[in-house]
Amino acid sequence: MPPAPPQAEDDTVFEARIHPHSSLTRNGWRWLLAVLLGACLLTGMRFLLIGAWPVMIFAVAEIGFFLLLFRLHWRAMRRSELILLAPGRLTIIRQEAGGKRTEQRLEPGWLQVLLQERPGRVPALLVGSRGKHWEIATALGETEKRHLATALQDALHRLRNPVFDNPQLRDFT
């Protein structure tokens, strides 16, 4: 069996994909929106039939408001963040809701991972070096941020402290 090729500079040691959490599927959101719109229309029609026609104006406005809020929600759900750690760099790729993509590269040699506690709020997960820090994983909750911080610190530790296996130095007892 041929020996494994040496690890290239572009080999990824750690990867994390971060998307905002959604408790419903796209189809579930459609059903919820349909039920809300149906309830608004039924209420508006009921008041229209008993002669209180101005209520129908508010029901239509409420439907428009629901549609606007759901559209904004789905637009915000398109945000994503990709964190890649390779032997020569940590790359943070952010995709904004509007489609704008930003990429940031950091040197992992002196990189720090900090979990900054904020009273009454979800802690901030910061990465940085040389006095500059950038917040990552803003879409995650407290538990997920703590797990990500631990996993990223472990990956950085493994990257900085490689284990070399020299068969000549093994104890053959």
C-alpha positions in Angstrom: 0.0 0.0 0.0 1.5 3.3 -1.0 2.1 5.9 1.8 -0.4 8.6 2.2 0.5 11.9 0.5 1.7 14.7 2.9 -1.0 17.2 4.0 -1.3 20.0 1.5 -1.6 23.7 2.5 -5.2 23.8 1.3 -6.4 20.7 3.4 -9.2 21.8 5.7 -8.7 20.8 9.3 -12.0 22.2 10.6 -15.2 23.3 8.9 -18.3 24.8 10.4 -21.4 25.9 8.4 -23.7 28.2 10.3 -27.3 28.9 9.2 -30.1 30.6 11.2 -32.3 28.0 12.9 -35.8 27.5 11.6 -38.3 25.4 13.5 -40.5 24.8 10.4 -39.7 23.6 6.9 -40.6 25.7 3.9 -43.8 23.7 3.5 -44.6 24.2 7.2 -44.3 27.9 6.8 -46.6 27.8 3.8 -49.2 26.0 5.9 -48.9 28.4 8.8 -49.2 31.4 6.4 -52.2 29.8 4.7 -54.0 29.3 8.1 -53.2 32.8 9.2 -54.4 34.3 5.9 -57.6 32.2 6.0 -58.4 33.2 9.6 -57.9 36.9 8.6 -60.1 36.5 5.6 -62.8 34.6 7.4 -62.9 37.2 10.2 -63.0 40.0 7.7 -65.8 38.4 5.7 -67.8 37.8 8.9 -67.7 41.4 9.8 -68.4 42.4 6.2 -71.6 40.3 6.2 -72.9 41.9 9.4 -72.3 45.4 7.9 -69.0 46.4 9.6 -67.2 46.8 6.3 -64.3 48.9 7.7 -63.0 45.7 9.5 -62.4 44.2 6.1 -59.9 47.0 5.3 -58.0 46.1 8.4 -58.1 42.4 7.6 -56.6 43.1 4.2 -53.9 45.3 5.8 -53.2 42.5 8.3 -52.7 40.0 5.4 -50.3 42.4 3.8 -48.5 42.8 7.0 -48.2 39.0 7.4 -46.9 38.7 3.9 -44.3 41.4 4.5 -43.1 39.8 7.7 -42.8 36.4 6.2 -40.9 37.7 3.3 -38.5 39.5 5.6 -38.1 36.3 7.6 -37.3 34.2 4.6 -34.8 36.8 3.3 -33.0 36.7 6.7 -32.9 32.9 6.6 -30.7 33.1 3.5 -27.8 34.3 5.7 -25.0 31.9 6.3 -21.5 31.7 7.6 -18.7 29.2 6.7 -15.6 28.9 9.0 -12.7 27.0 7.5 -9.5 26.2 9.3 -6.5 25.1 7.2 -2.8 24.8 8.2 -2.1 28.3 6.8 -5.2 30.3 7.5 -8.7 30.6 9.1 -11.2 31.7 6.5 -14.6 33.2 7.5 -17.0 33.5 4.5 -20.2 35.3 5.2 -23.2 35.3 2.9 -25.6 38.2 3.7 -29.4 38.0 3.1 -29.1 40.2 0.1 -26.5 38.1 -1.6 -23.4 40.0 -0.6 -20.5 37.7 0.1 -17.5 38.7 2.3 -14.4 36.7 3.0 -12.0 37.3 5.7 -8.7 35.4 6.2 -6.8 35.3 9.5 -3.5 33.8 10.5 -4.2 30.8 12.8 -0.7 30.9 14.5 -1.7 33.5 17.1 -5.4 33.2 16.8 -7.5 33.4 20.0 -11.0 32.1 20.4 -12.9 34.0 23.1 -16.4 33.6 24.5 -17.3 37.0 25.8 -20.1 36.8 28.4 -22.8 39.5 28.1 -25.2 39.7 31.1 -28.8 38.8 30.1 -27.8 38.0 26.5 -26.2 35.3 24.4 -22.4 35.4 24.8 -20.4 36.7 21.8 -18.0 34.3 20.1 -14.9 36.2 19.0 -11.9 35.2 17.0 -8.9 37.4 16.6 -5.2 38.2 17.1 -3.0 41.3 17.7 -5.8 43.1 19.5 -8.4 42.9 16.8 -11.4 40.6 17.3 -14.3 39.6 15.0 -17.6 38.2 16.1 -18.6 35.0 14.4 -21.6 32.7 14.7 -24.1 35.4 15.5 -27.0 33.2 14.4 -26.3 30.6 17.1 -27.6 30.2 20.6 -25.6 30.0 23.8 -25.1 26.2 23.8 -24.2 26.0 20.2 -21.7 28.9 20.6 -20.0 27.1 23.5 -19.7 23.9 21.5 -18.4 25.8 18.5 -15.8 27.6 20.6 -14.6 24.4 22.2 -14.4 22.6 18.8 -12.5 25.5 17.2 -10.1 25.8 20.1 -9.5 22.0 19.9 -8.8 22.2 16.2 -6.4 25.2 16.7 -4.6 23.2 19.4 -4.3 20.1 17.1 -3.0 22.4 14.3 -0.4 24.1 16.5 0.7 20.9 18.2 0.9 18.2 15.6 1.6 14.6 16.7 4.5 13.0 14.9 4.7 9.3 14.7 8.3 8.0 14.2 8.4 4.2 14.0 12.1 4.2 15.1 11.2 5.9 18.4 8.4 3.4 19.3 8.9 1.2 22.3 9.0 -2.4 20.9 8.7 -4.3 24.2 
